[in-house]
Amino acid sequence: MPKTTLQRVAAGESPAVEECLQKYGGLVWSLARKLSPNHADAEDAVQEVFIDVWRHADRFDPQLASEATYITMIARRRLIDRFRRRGRQLDTATIQEELVESTSEHERQSEIEEEAAKARRYMQELRPQQREILEMSITHGLSQSQIAKATNLPLGTVKTHARRGLIRLRELLDDDNDEHGENVASVKEDTT
């Protein structure tokens, strides 16, 4: 079986580095462009991503994921790190702007807590295995492989239960939001 591009990069084959850039440069660029505030930042991000890809090329296992998936995972992590670093930079906003931001952040936090409470309630409406698998993933941070081992279920079954559980949870939350939205709309219509 011929070596993959990343396996050749890990082996130190210099043509493989160029091949990797040609094959996955567009993918990494599109991710960086979406998650970067400007063109220059996106260029810097692409360089950082490919440096990480080359540093960790020896960790790539074609049995676990495709090269595109592996590179996307590295890119996503690097871009999230960059986003978080930007968020930690000193903010030069005026005191008034900070107060407004603080108030809206508090409101947003309240919304998140309310949505989390709804999600916890709706988790109880899922099938037992779906609920168990999602709780193991969300609460305990286990991967699907770890869940399969812990529950003695085939990995495909774990993935199916997780996907179906998430779909059902999304439907329940969407239905709840639709009902809430209709109530708000009817109140607005009654007051006009």
N, C-alpha and C positions, 0 to 999 in steps of 0.2 A: 504494500500500500504506500503510495507516494506521500511524502511529508506535506503538511499544510504550509501555507505562507508563514503563519506564526511559529510553527515548529522550526522552519528554516531561519526565521529571524532569531529565535532563541539559540540556534546553533551557530549564529554569527555570520550567516551568509549575507553579504552586503547587497546583492541583487534583490534579495527577499524584502529588504527595507523599502526599496523603491517600489517593488510590486505591492507591498502593503499600503503605501501611500496612494498609489494609483487605484487600487481596488476599494479602499475604504475612506479616502480623503473626502469624497463628496458626502458620504454619510456623516462623518465627524463634523465637517463644515456646516451641514444643515442643522445639526443639533446645536453646535456652538452659536450659530447665527440666531437661532430661536431664543437661546437663553443668555445672550450677551447684550449689554446695553448699546454697543456700537461695533462698527466694523473692526477697529483696532483691537478691542477686547476679544472679539471672536477669533481673530488671528492668533493672539497670544494663547487663547484657550486651546485651539487646535494643536499648537506646538506642545503644550503641556500634556494634552491627551496622548499624542503619539509618543512622547517620551515615556509616559506611564505604560503604554502598550508595549513598547520595546523592553522596558525594565521587567515587565511581568509576562512576557511572551512565553516563558518557560512554564508558567502556571496553566496555560491553555490546555484543555483536554477536549479533543473533538468528540469524545463519547458523551460529554455532558452538554455541550452547546456548540452552535456554529461559530465560526470566526466573527461573523457580523454581530451576533448576539453578545459575544465576549467583548468585542471592541465597544459596542453600544453601552454595555454595563460599565466599563472603565470610563468612557466619555461622560456618562451620566453622573458618576461619582465625582469626577474631576470638576464638572460644571456646577454641581451642587456645592462643592467646596468653595469654588470661586464666588458663587452667589452669596454664600454665607459670609465669606471674608468681606465682600462689598458691603454687606449689611452691618458689619462691625466697625466700618470706618466712621470716623468722627463726623457727626451730622452738624452742619452749620445753620440749621433752621433757627428762626427766631423763637422766642419763648412762646408767643401766641401760636405759631405753627405746631410747636411741640405739644401744647395743651390740646389742640384739635386732634393731632395724631394720637395722643394718649387716650383721648375720649373714644375715638373711632377704634383704636386697638382694644380697648376695654369692651366696646360693643361687639367687636368681632370675636373676642374671646368668649363672651356670653353666648353668641350664636354657635360657636364651635362646641361649647359645653352642652348646649341644648340639642344640637344634632347628634352628639355622642350619646346623650341619654336616650334619644329616639332610637339610635342604632342598637344600643344595648337592649331596649325593650323589644325591638323587632327581631333581634337574634333569637329570642325565646320562641318565635313563630317558625323558625327553621326546623328542618328535620334534624333529629338528634345527631346523626353523624356529620351533617353539614355544620351544625353549631359547634360540635366538639372540635372539628378540624379548624374552623375559623378561629375559635378561641385559642387553640394551641398556637396558631400562627400569629394572631394579633396580640394576645396577652403574654405568651411565653416567647414569642419571637422565633419559633422553630421554622425551619425550612420544610418544604413539602417532603423532601427525602427523610428528614428527621421524624416528621409526623408519620410517614409510612412505616418506619422502623418501630416507633413507639406504639402504633396501633395495630401492627401486623397486617396492614392492608397493602395491596399493590400500589405502587406510586401512581399509576394511571387512575386508580379509583380515588386516591387522595386528591389528585388534581381535578377530577370531575366533581367531587363533592365540594371542593373549595370554589370552583367556578360557578356551579349551580347555586351554592349558598350566597355568593356575592351577587349574582344576578337577581336572586329572589330578594335579598336585602335591598338592592337598589330599587327594585319594583315597589317594595313596601314604602321606602322613603319617598320615591317619586309620587306614589299615590297620596301619601300624607301631605306632601308639598302642594299637589294639585288641589286637594281638599282645602288646605289653608288658603291657597291663592284664590279659589272660588269664593270662599267666605269673605275675603278682603274685597274682591271685586263686587260682590253683592252689596256689601256695606257702602262702598263708594257709590254704586248706582242708586241706592236708597237715599243717600244724602244729597243727591243732585236734583 
